[in-house]
Protein backbone atom coordinates (compact mmCIF):
# COMPACT_ATOMS: atom_id res chain seq x y z
CA UNK A 1 0.00 0.00 0.00
CA UNK A 2 1.33 3.40 -0.95
CA UNK A 3 1.70 6.15 1.61
CA UNK A 4 2.19 9.87 1.23
CA UNK A 5 3.60 11.02 -2.12
CA UNK A 6 3.29 7.49 -3.49
CA UNK A 7 5.99 6.06 -1.23
CA UNK A 8 5.47 2.63 0.35
CA UNK A 9 4.25 2.62 3.94
CA UNK A 10 6.74 1.63 6.62
CA UNK A 11 5.60 -0.10 9.77
CA UNK A 12 6.08 1.93 12.93
CA UNK A 13 8.24 -0.76 14.48
CA UNK A 14 10.61 -0.70 11.52
CA UNK A 15 10.87 3.10 11.84
CA UNK A 16 11.64 2.76 15.53
CA UNK A 17 14.35 0.19 14.90
CA UNK A 18 15.88 2.30 12.12
CA UNK A 19 15.92 5.36 14.37
CA UNK A 20 17.55 3.35 17.15
CA UNK A 21 20.22 2.10 14.77
CA UNK A 22 21.00 5.61 13.57
CA UNK A 23 21.23 6.85 17.13
CA UNK A 24 23.70 4.13 18.01
CA UNK A 25 25.71 5.02 14.93
CA UNK A 26 25.70 8.72 15.86
CA UNK A 27 23.38 9.74 13.03
CA UNK A 28 20.53 11.37 14.91
CA UNK A 29 19.40 13.71 12.13
CA UNK A 30 16.34 12.45 10.29
CA UNK A 31 15.99 13.50 6.69
CA UNK A 32 12.69 13.86 4.86
CA UNK A 33 14.02 12.72 1.51
CA UNK A 34 14.95 9.31 2.93
CA UNK A 35 11.30 8.49 3.48
CA UNK A 36 11.65 8.47 7.26
CA UNK A 37 9.42 10.29 9.72
CA UNK A 38 10.52 13.92 10.02
CA UNK A 39 11.38 15.22 13.48
CA UNK A 40 9.66 18.62 13.73
CA UNK A 41 11.92 19.57 16.64
CA UNK A 42 15.09 19.37 14.56
CA UNK A 43 14.95 23.12 13.79
CA UNK A 44 14.89 24.11 17.45
CA UNK A 45 17.95 26.04 18.68
CA UNK A 46 20.65 24.15 20.50
CA UNK A 47 22.28 27.19 22.09
CA UNK A 48 20.94 29.64 24.63
CA UNK A 49 19.84 33.04 23.35
CA UNK A 50 22.46 35.59 24.49
CA UNK A 51 19.69 38.04 25.38
CA UNK A 52 18.21 35.63 27.91
CA UNK A 53 19.09 35.56 31.59
CA UNK A 54 19.81 31.86 31.05
CA UNK A 55 23.09 32.88 29.40
CA UNK A 56 24.30 34.12 32.79
CA UNK A 57 23.72 30.82 34.58
CA UNK A 58 26.45 28.32 35.31
CA UNK A 59 26.23 25.70 32.53
CA UNK A 60 27.26 23.02 35.00
CA UNK A 61 24.31 23.83 37.25
CA UNK A 62 21.53 21.50 36.14
CA UNK A 63 19.16 22.25 39.03
CA UNK A 64 15.63 22.20 37.65
CA UNK A 65 12.88 24.25 39.30
CA UNK A 66 10.21 22.96 36.94
CA UNK A 67 7.55 20.60 38.20
CA UNK A 68 6.92 17.10 36.93
CA UNK A 69 3.41 17.74 35.63
CA UNK A 70 2.42 17.95 31.97
CA UNK A 71 3.05 21.05 29.89
CA UNK A 72 -0.01 22.86 28.58
CA UNK A 73 -0.39 25.84 26.28
CA UNK A 74 -1.29 29.05 28.10
CA UNK A 75 -2.03 32.61 27.09
CA UNK A 76 -0.66 35.33 29.38
CA UNK A 77 -2.29 38.76 29.31
CA UNK A 78 0.66 41.10 29.77
CA UNK A 79 0.88 44.80 30.60
CA UNK A 80 4.05 46.84 30.85
CA UNK A 81 5.55 50.29 30.86
CA UNK A 82 8.28 50.32 28.23
CA UNK A 83 10.37 53.16 29.62
CA UNK A 84 13.19 50.96 30.94
CA UNK A 85 13.15 48.39 28.15
CA UNK A 86 14.47 48.14 24.60
CA UNK A 87 11.31 46.65 23.19
CA UNK A 88 9.25 43.52 23.65
CA UNK A 89 11.34 40.98 21.76
CA UNK A 90 14.41 39.41 23.35
CA UNK A 91 17.62 40.98 22.08
CA UNK A 92 21.35 40.86 22.73
CA UNK A 93 22.90 43.20 25.29
CA UNK A 94 19.73 45.10 26.18
CA UNK A 95 16.93 44.82 28.70
CA UNK A 96 13.71 43.48 27.16
CA UNK A 97 10.21 42.55 28.27
CA UNK A 98 10.50 38.96 27.05
CA UNK A 99 13.74 38.33 28.93
CA UNK A 100 12.17 39.52 32.18
CA UNK A 101 9.05 37.42 31.65
CA UNK A 102 11.03 34.30 30.74
CA UNK A 103 13.22 34.70 33.83
CA UNK A 104 10.18 35.01 36.09
CA UNK A 105 8.51 31.98 34.50
CA UNK A 106 11.67 29.92 35.00
CA UNK A 107 12.04 30.96 38.63
CA UNK A 108 8.36 30.17 39.19
CA UNK A 109 8.90 26.63 37.90
CA UNK A 110 6.93 26.92 34.66
CA UNK A 111 9.92 26.44 32.32
CA UNK A 112 12.31 23.49 32.51
CA UNK A 113 16.04 24.08 32.83
CA UNK A 114 16.68 22.40 29.47
CA UNK A 115 14.33 24.89 27.75
CA UNK A 116 15.45 28.03 29.58
CA UNK A 117 16.96 30.45 27.08
CA UNK A 118 15.46 28.64 24.08
CA UNK A 119 11.88 29.88 24.00
CA UNK A 120 11.15 28.30 20.61
CA UNK A 121 11.15 24.94 22.36
CA UNK A 122 8.06 25.92 24.33
CA UNK A 123 6.20 27.46 21.37
CA UNK A 124 6.66 31.05 22.52
CA UNK A 125 4.89 33.77 20.50
CA UNK A 126 3.31 37.15 21.11
CA UNK A 127 0.37 39.09 19.63
CA UNK A 128 2.47 42.14 18.72
CA UNK A 129 5.99 43.47 18.99
CA UNK A 130 6.53 46.88 20.53
CA UNK A 131 9.57 49.07 20.07
CA UNK A 132 11.83 50.69 22.62
CA UNK A 133 9.95 52.72 25.21
CA UNK A 134 6.48 51.73 23.96
CA UNK A 135 3.84 50.69 26.48
CA UNK A 136 1.11 48.06 26.30
CA UNK A 137 -1.90 47.22 28.43
CA UNK A 138 -3.23 44.25 26.46
CA UNK A 139 -0.31 42.26 25.08
CA UNK A 140 -0.79 38.50 24.83
CA UNK A 141 2.08 36.01 25.12
CA UNK A 142 1.57 32.32 24.46
CA UNK A 143 3.78 29.39 25.52
CA UNK A 144 3.76 25.78 26.73
CA UNK A 145 4.19 25.94 30.49
CA UNK A 146 4.17 23.58 33.43
CA UNK A 147 1.71 25.11 35.90
CA UNK A 148 0.79 22.68 38.66
CA UNK A 149 -1.27 25.08 40.76
CA UNK A 150 -4.31 27.25 40.27
CA UNK A 151 -3.80 29.90 37.55
CA UNK A 152 -4.75 32.74 39.91
CA UNK A 153 -2.23 31.64 42.54
CA UNK A 154 0.45 31.16 39.93
CA UNK A 155 -0.23 34.66 38.56
CA UNK A 156 0.38 36.14 42.00
CA UNK A 157 3.55 34.08 42.34
CA UNK A 158 4.74 35.21 38.91
CA UNK A 159 4.05 38.90 39.53
CA UNK A 160 6.07 38.72 42.73
CA UNK A 161 9.07 37.74 40.59
CA UNK A 162 8.51 40.45 37.95
CA UNK A 163 9.51 44.13 38.11
CA UNK A 164 6.84 46.62 39.15
CA UNK A 165 6.45 47.91 35.59
CA UNK A 166 5.59 44.47 34.16
CA UNK A 167 2.47 42.62 35.21
CA UNK A 168 0.73 39.42 34.14
CA UNK A 169 -2.94 40.33 34.46
CA UNK A 170 -4.47 36.98 33.51
CA UNK A 171 -3.47 33.41 32.65
CA UNK A 172 -5.78 31.18 30.60
CA UNK A 173 -5.35 27.83 28.89
CA UNK A 174 -5.58 27.93 25.09
CA UNK A 175 -5.77 25.31 22.35
CA UNK A 176 -2.60 23.41 21.54
CA UNK A 177 -2.21 25.02 18.10
CA UNK A 178 -3.02 28.58 19.16
CA UNK A 179 -0.68 31.28 17.86
CA UNK A 180 -1.09 34.74 19.38
CA UNK A 181 0.32 36.54 16.35
CA UNK A 182 -1.62 34.72 13.63
CA UNK A 183 -4.90 34.59 15.55
CA UNK A 184 -5.07 38.34 16.31
CA UNK A 185 -7.74 39.79 14.01
CA UNK A 186 -8.04 43.40 15.28
CA UNK A 187 -6.28 45.79 17.61
CA UNK A 188 -7.22 48.64 19.89
CA UNK A 189 -4.99 51.67 20.35
CA UNK A 190 -5.53 54.43 22.86
CA UNK A 191 -4.23 57.97 22.83
CA UNK A 192 -3.92 60.19 25.87
CA UNK A 193 -3.87 63.97 25.41
CA UNK A 194 -4.50 67.05 27.58
CA UNK A 195 -7.80 68.72 26.72
CA UNK A 196 -6.22 72.16 26.28
CA UNK A 197 -5.23 71.08 22.75
CA UNK A 198 -8.89 71.73 21.82
CA UNK A 199 -8.80 75.41 22.76
CA UNK A 200 -9.49 77.82 19.86
CA UNK A 201 -6.30 78.46 17.93
CA UNK A 202 -4.30 81.65 18.27
CA UNK A 203 -3.78 84.03 15.37
CA UNK A 204 -0.88 82.81 13.20
CA UNK A 205 2.38 84.72 13.41
CA UNK A 206 2.86 84.25 9.66
CA UNK A 207 0.74 83.36 6.68
CA UNK A 208 3.21 80.80 5.36
CA UNK A 209 1.91 77.28 4.95
CA UNK A 210 3.06 74.69 7.43
CA UNK A 211 3.24 72.25 4.54
CA UNK A 212 6.04 74.25 2.94
CA UNK A 213 7.80 75.06 6.21
CA UNK A 214 8.03 71.46 7.43
CA UNK A 215 8.47 69.95 3.98
CA UNK A 216 10.95 72.31 2.36
CA UNK A 217 12.79 73.73 5.37
CA UNK A 218 12.56 70.93 7.93
CA UNK A 219 12.54 72.08 11.55
CA UNK A 220 14.52 75.28 10.96
CA UNK A 221 11.41 77.41 11.44
CA UNK A 222 10.90 75.98 14.94
CA UNK A 223 14.42 76.05 16.35
CA UNK A 224 13.84 79.17 18.45
CA UNK A 225 10.35 78.30 19.66
CA UNK A 226 9.96 78.02 23.43
CA UNK A 227 6.91 77.42 25.57
CA UNK A 228 6.02 80.27 27.92
CA UNK A 229 5.65 78.73 31.43
CA UNK A 230 2.95 81.24 32.38
CA UNK A 231 0.93 80.53 29.24
CA UNK A 232 1.41 76.79 29.77
CA UNK A 233 0.04 77.04 33.30
CA UNK A 234 -2.93 78.95 31.93
CA UNK A 235 -3.54 76.19 29.40
CA UNK A 236 -3.74 73.62 32.19
CA UNK A 237 -6.72 75.47 33.65
CA UNK A 238 -8.80 74.76 30.55
CA UNK A 239 -11.79 72.45 30.98
CA UNK A 240 -13.66 70.74 28.16
CA UNK A 241 -17.35 71.72 27.87
CA UNK A 242 -20.15 69.41 26.73
CA UNK A 243 -20.54 71.05 23.31
CA UNK A 244 -16.86 70.60 22.47
CA UNK A 245 -16.92 67.02 23.74
CA UNK A 246 -19.88 66.24 21.47
CA UNK A 247 -18.08 67.81 18.52
CA UNK A 248 -15.05 65.60 19.20
CA UNK A 249 -17.24 62.50 19.13
CA UNK A 250 -18.93 63.53 15.89
CA UNK A 251 -15.61 64.30 14.23
CA UNK A 252 -14.01 61.00 15.24
CA UNK A 253 -17.06 59.13 13.91
CA UNK A 254 -16.23 60.35 10.39
CA UNK A 255 -13.17 58.07 10.37
CA UNK A 256 -15.24 54.95 10.99
CA UNK A 257 -15.79 52.55 8.10
CA UNK A 258 -13.61 51.67 5.12
CA UNK A 259 -11.81 54.64 3.59
CA UNK A 260 -8.78 55.48 1.50
CA UNK A 261 -6.32 56.77 4.11
CA UNK A 262 -3.50 57.63 1.68
CA UNK A 263 -3.28 61.18 3.09
CA UNK A 264 -2.88 59.83 6.61
CA UNK A 265 0.42 58.10 5.88
CA UNK A 266 3.46 58.58 3.65
CA UNK A 267 5.08 56.90 0.65
CA UNK A 268 1.84 55.37 -0.61
CA UNK A 269 0.01 56.69 -3.70
CA UNK A 270 -3.78 57.21 -3.65
CA UNK A 271 -4.36 54.20 -5.90
CA UNK A 272 -2.51 51.74 -3.64
CA UNK A 273 -4.85 49.08 -2.18
CA UNK A 274 -2.81 49.24 1.04
CA UNK A 275 -4.40 52.60 1.79
CA UNK A 276 -7.88 51.12 2.20
CA UNK A 277 -8.33 50.44 5.90
CA UNK A 278 -11.34 49.56 8.01
CA UNK A 279 -11.86 51.55 11.22
CA UNK A 280 -14.44 49.81 13.37
CA UNK A 281 -14.76 52.40 16.11
CA UNK A 282 -13.24 55.73 17.15
CA UNK A 283 -14.51 57.21 20.43
CA UNK A 284 -13.47 59.61 23.18
CA UNK A 285 -13.88 58.83 26.87
CA UNK A 286 -15.00 61.39 29.41
CA UNK A 287 -12.22 63.78 30.52
CA UNK A 288 -10.49 63.28 33.86
CA UNK A 289 -8.26 65.42 36.08
CA UNK A 290 -4.71 64.55 37.10
CA UNK A 291 -2.40 67.00 38.89
CA UNK A 292 -4.58 69.96 38.02
CA UNK A 293 -4.61 69.23 34.27
CA UNK A 294 -7.55 67.74 32.40
CA UNK A 295 -6.84 64.81 30.09
CA UNK A 296 -8.92 62.78 27.66
CA UNK A 297 -8.47 59.29 26.25
CA UNK A 298 -9.21 58.54 22.60
CA UNK A 299 -9.80 54.91 21.60
CA UNK A 300 -9.60 53.54 18.05
CA UNK A 301 -10.30 49.96 16.96
CA UNK A 302 -9.26 48.71 13.54
CA UNK A 303 -8.04 45.67 11.68
CA UNK A 304 -4.68 47.30 10.97
CA UNK A 305 -3.12 50.74 10.78
CA UNK A 306 -0.65 52.50 8.50
CA UNK A 307 2.48 54.32 9.58
CA UNK A 308 1.45 57.59 11.34
CA UNK A 309 -2.17 56.69 10.57
CA UNK A 310 -3.59 57.16 14.06
CA UNK A 311 -1.50 60.23 14.85
CA UNK A 312 -2.60 62.01 11.66
CA UNK A 313 -6.24 61.20 12.29
CA UNK A 314 -5.96 62.69 15.76
CA UNK A 315 -3.91 65.67 14.61
CA UNK A 316 -6.46 66.57 11.94
CA UNK A 317 -9.34 66.15 14.38
CA UNK A 318 -7.66 68.48 16.88
CA UNK A 319 -7.16 71.17 14.23
CA UNK A 320 -10.85 70.88 13.29
CA UNK A 321 -11.96 71.34 16.90
CA UNK A 322 -9.58 74.30 17.28
CA UNK A 323 -11.22 75.98 14.29
CA UNK A 324 -8.18 75.82 12.01
CA UNK A 325 -10.05 73.93 9.29
CA UNK A 326 -13.68 72.89 8.62
CA UNK A 327 -14.97 69.41 9.37
CA UNK A 328 -15.30 68.74 5.62
CA UNK A 329 -11.50 68.42 5.54
CA UNK A 330 -11.78 64.77 6.57
CA UNK A 331 -14.00 63.79 3.64
CA UNK A 332 -11.70 65.70 1.27
CA UNK A 333 -8.71 63.83 2.69
CA UNK A 334 -10.31 60.54 1.57
CA UNK A 335 -10.35 61.72 -2.06
CA UNK A 336 -7.65 60.95 -4.63
CA UNK A 337 -6.01 64.37 -4.33
CA UNK A 338 -3.09 64.84 -1.95
CA UNK A 339 -3.31 66.91 1.22
CA UNK A 340 -0.72 67.46 3.96
CA UNK A 341 -2.13 66.76 7.43
CA UNK A 342 -0.79 67.46 10.94
CA UNK A 343 0.64 64.60 12.97
CA UNK A 344 -0.11 64.52 16.69
CA UNK A 345 2.79 63.80 19.10
CA UNK A 346 3.64 60.14 19.62
CA UNK A 347 3.92 60.47 23.40
CA UNK A 348 0.31 59.57 24.14
CA UNK A 349 -0.11 56.50 21.91
CA UNK A 350 -0.06 52.93 23.27
CA UNK A 351 -1.37 49.47 22.40
CA UNK A 352 -4.42 48.81 24.55
CA UNK A 353 -5.70 45.44 23.42
CA UNK A 354 -5.35 42.62 20.91
CA UNK A 355 -8.60 40.94 19.85
CA UNK A 356 -9.19 37.28 19.00
CA UNK A 357 -12.82 37.18 17.88
CA UNK A 358 -12.55 34.22 15.50
CA UNK A 359 -10.71 32.13 18.07
CA UNK A 360 -13.23 32.99 20.79
CA UNK A 361 -16.21 32.05 18.61
CA UNK A 362 -14.64 28.77 17.56
CA UNK A 363 -13.61 27.69 21.05
CA UNK A 364 -16.27 29.26 23.26
CA UNK A 365 -17.27 25.84 24.64
CA UNK A 366 -13.75 24.48 24.99
CA UNK A 367 -11.43 27.21 26.25
CA UNK A 368 -11.71 30.46 28.24
CA UNK A 369 -12.37 33.59 26.22
CA UNK A 370 -9.47 35.85 25.28
CA UNK A 371 -11.72 38.91 25.34
CA UNK A 372 -10.74 39.60 28.98
CA UNK A 373 -13.90 41.57 29.64
CA UNK A 374 -14.79 40.22 33.07
CA UNK A 375 -15.11 42.94 35.76
CA UNK A 376 -12.08 41.72 37.71
CA UNK A 377 -9.97 41.55 34.56
CA UNK A 378 -10.99 45.03 33.45
CA UNK A 379 -10.23 46.37 36.92
CA UNK A 380 -6.69 44.99 36.80
CA UNK A 381 -6.11 46.41 33.31
CA UNK A 382 -7.30 49.89 34.26
CA UNK A 383 -5.35 49.78 37.52
CA UNK A 384 -2.11 49.15 35.62
CA UNK A 385 -2.81 51.98 33.20
CA UNK A 386 -3.44 54.39 36.04
CA UNK A 387 -0.41 53.29 38.05
CA UNK A 388 2.18 52.86 35.27
CA UNK A 389 1.24 54.04 31.77
CA UNK A 390 -0.60 57.28 32.53
CA UNK A 391 2.01 58.60 34.99
CA UNK A 392 4.78 57.88 32.48
CA UNK A 393 3.01 59.81 29.71
CA UNK A 394 2.22 62.71 32.01
CA UNK A 395 5.70 62.81 33.52
CA UNK A 396 7.19 63.10 30.04
CA UNK A 397 4.72 65.90 29.29
CA UNK A 398 5.73 67.80 32.43
CA UNK A 399 9.42 67.49 31.59
CA UNK A 400 9.31 68.37 27.89
CA UNK A 401 6.02 70.30 27.33
CA UNK A 402 5.35 68.15 24.27
CA UNK A 403 1.77 69.20 23.55
CA UNK A 404 2.16 72.97 24.19
CA UNK A 405 5.18 73.03 21.88
CA UNK A 406 3.26 71.17 19.17
CA UNK A 407 0.38 73.66 19.43
CA UNK A 408 2.84 76.53 19.23
CA UNK A 409 4.25 75.11 16.02
CA UNK A 410 0.75 74.84 14.54
CA UNK A 411 0.01 78.45 15.51
CA UNK A 412 3.24 79.81 14.05
CA UNK A 413 2.97 77.91 10.77
CA UNK A 414 -0.54 76.51 10.31
CA UNK A 415 -1.40 73.84 7.77
CA UNK A 416 -3.14 75.13 4.64
CA UNK A 417 -5.10 71.90 3.95
CA UNK A 418 -4.83 72.69 0.25
CA UNK A 419 -5.47 69.84 -2.17
CA UNK A 420 -3.18 68.99 -5.05
CA UNK A 421 -3.21 66.45 -7.85
CA UNK A 422 -1.05 63.47 -6.98
CA UNK A 423 1.34 63.90 -9.92
CA UNK A 424 1.92 67.57 -9.08
CA UNK A 425 2.32 66.74 -5.40
CA UNK A 426 4.87 64.04 -6.20
CA UNK A 427 6.95 66.42 -8.33
CA UNK A 428 6.87 68.98 -5.51
CA UNK A 429 8.06 66.45 -2.94
CA UNK A 430 10.83 65.22 -5.22
CA UNK A 431 12.09 68.77 -5.68
CA UNK A 432 12.02 69.35 -1.92
CA UNK A 433 13.95 66.14 -1.31
CA UNK A 434 16.47 67.10 -3.98
CA UNK A 435 17.00 70.53 -2.41
CA UNK A 436 17.63 68.91 0.97
CA UNK A 437 19.90 66.24 -0.52
CA UNK A 438 17.55 63.40 0.36
CA UNK A 439 16.42 60.41 -1.66
CA UNK A 440 12.94 60.92 -3.16
CA UNK A 441 10.22 58.65 -1.83
CA UNK A 442 9.19 55.76 -4.03
CA UNK A 443 5.67 54.44 -4.56
CA UNK A 444 7.05 50.93 -4.28
CA UNK A 445 8.43 51.34 -0.76
CA UNK A 446 6.83 49.08 1.78
CA UNK A 447 4.71 50.75 4.43
CA UNK A 448 4.96 49.66 8.03
CA UNK A 449 2.07 49.43 10.45
CA UNK A 450 1.92 51.45 13.66
CA UNK A 451 1.88 48.34 15.76
SULNORGI-V323505 format. One record per backbone hydrogen bond with DSSP energy under -1.0 kcal/mol. CO is the residue of the C=O (numbers start at 1). NH is the residue of the N-H. E is the energy in kcal/mol with one decimal. If there is no record, write none. Layout:
BEGIN
co/nh/e
CO/NH/E
CO/NH/E
END
This chain:
BEGIN
co/nh/e
1/9/-1.9
3/6/-1.4
4/7/-1.8
7/3/-5.0
11/15/-2.0
12/16/-2.2
13/17/-2.4
14/18/-2.4
15/19/-2.5
16/20/-2.2
17/21/-2.2
18/22/-2.1
19/23/-2.2
20/24/-2.1
21/25/-1.6
22/27/-3.3
32/35/-2.1
39/42/-1.8
41/44/-1.5
49/52/-2.0
52/55/-1.4
53/56/-1.5
54/57/-1.2
58/61/-1.8
72/145/-3.0
73/174/-2.3
74/143/-1.9
75/172/-2.3
76/141/-2.3
77/169/-2.7
78/139/-1.9
79/167/-2.8
80/136/-2.1
82/85/-1.2
85/133/-1.5
87/97/-1.8
88/98/-2.1
95/86/-3.5
96/100/-1.5
97/101/-2.4
98/102/-2.9
99/103/-2.2
100/104/-2.1
101/105/-2.4
102/106/-2.3
103/107/-2.5
104/108/-1.7
105/110/-2.7
106/109/-1.4
109/67/-1.3
110/146/-2.0
112/115/-1.2
115/118/-2.1
117/49/-2.6
118/121/-1.8
119/122/-1.1
119/124/-1.6
120/123/-1.5
122/144/-3.1
125/142/-3.1
130/88/-2.2
131/134/-1.9
135/351/-1.2
136/80/-2.7
139/78/-3.6
140/127/-2.3
141/76/-3.5
142/125/-1.9
143/74/-2.9
145/72/-2.6
150/154/-2.6
151/155/-2.3
152/156/-1.7
153/157/-2.1
154/158/-2.8
155/159/-2.6
156/160/-1.5
158/161/-1.1
163/166/-1.6
165/81/-2.2
167/79/-2.5
170/77/-2.6
172/75/-3.4
175/178/-1.6
179/183/-2.1
186/355/-2.9
187/302/-2.1
188/352/-2.5
188/353/-1.8
189/300/-2.6
190/350/-2.0
191/298/-3.0
193/296/-2.5
194/197/-1.3
195/198/-2.0
196/199/-1.4
209/213/-2.1
210/214/-2.7
211/215/-1.9
212/216/-2.8
217/220/-1.5
219/222/-1.5
220/223/-1.1
222/225/-1.3
228/232/-2.6
229/233/-2.2
230/234/-1.8
231/235/-2.0
232/236/-1.6
235/238/-1.8
241/245/-2.2
242/246/-2.3
243/247/-1.9
244/248/-2.1
245/249/-2.0
246/250/-2.3
247/251/-2.2
248/252/-2.5
249/253/-1.8
251/254/-1.0
252/255/-1.6
253/256/-1.0
257/279/-2.5
259/277/-1.9
261/264/-1.5
269/272/-1.6
272/275/-1.5
273/276/-1.2
275/261/-2.8
277/259/-1.9
278/303/-1.4
279/257/-3.3
281/301/-2.8
283/299/-3.1
288/295/-3.2
290/293/-1.8
293/290/-2.5
294/195/-2.6
295/288/-2.5
296/193/-2.2
297/285/-2.9
298/191/-2.7
299/283/-2.5
300/189/-2.5
301/280/-2.0
301/281/-1.6
302/187/-2.5
306/309/-1.7
308/312/-2.3
309/313/-1.9
310/314/-2.3
311/315/-2.4
311/344/-2.2
312/316/-2.3
313/317/-2.0
314/318/-2.5
315/319/-1.8
316/320/-1.8
317/321/-2.3
318/322/-2.2
319/324/-2.5
322/201/-1.9
326/329/-1.7
327/330/-1.3
328/332/-1.9
329/333/-2.0
332/335/-1.4
338/420/-1.6
346/349/-1.6
348/192/-1.9
350/190/-2.4
351/137/-2.2
353/188/-2.9
355/185/-1.9
356/360/-2.4
357/361/-2.4
358/362/-2.1
359/363/-2.0
363/366/-1.3
363/367/-2.7
374/378/-2.8
375/379/-2.1
376/380/-1.9
377/381/-2.1
378/382/-2.5
379/383/-2.2
380/384/-1.8
381/385/-2.0
382/386/-2.4
383/387/-1.6
384/388/-2.5
384/389/-1.0
385/390/-3.2
388/392/-1.4
389/393/-2.2
390/394/-2.6
391/395/-2.5
392/396/-1.9
393/397/-1.7
394/398/-2.2
395/399/-1.8
396/400/-2.1
397/401/-2.3
401/405/-1.8
402/406/-1.8
403/407/-2.4
404/408/-2.1
405/409/-2.0
406/410/-1.9
407/411/-2.1
408/412/-2.3
409/413/-2.4
414/210/-2.8
420/338/-3.2
421/425/-2.8
422/426/-2.7
423/427/-2.0
424/428/-2.1
425/429/-2.3
426/430/-2.2
427/431/-2.1
428/432/-2.1
429/433/-2.5
430/434/-2.2
431/435/-2.3
432/436/-1.6
433/438/-3.4
442/445/-1.2
END
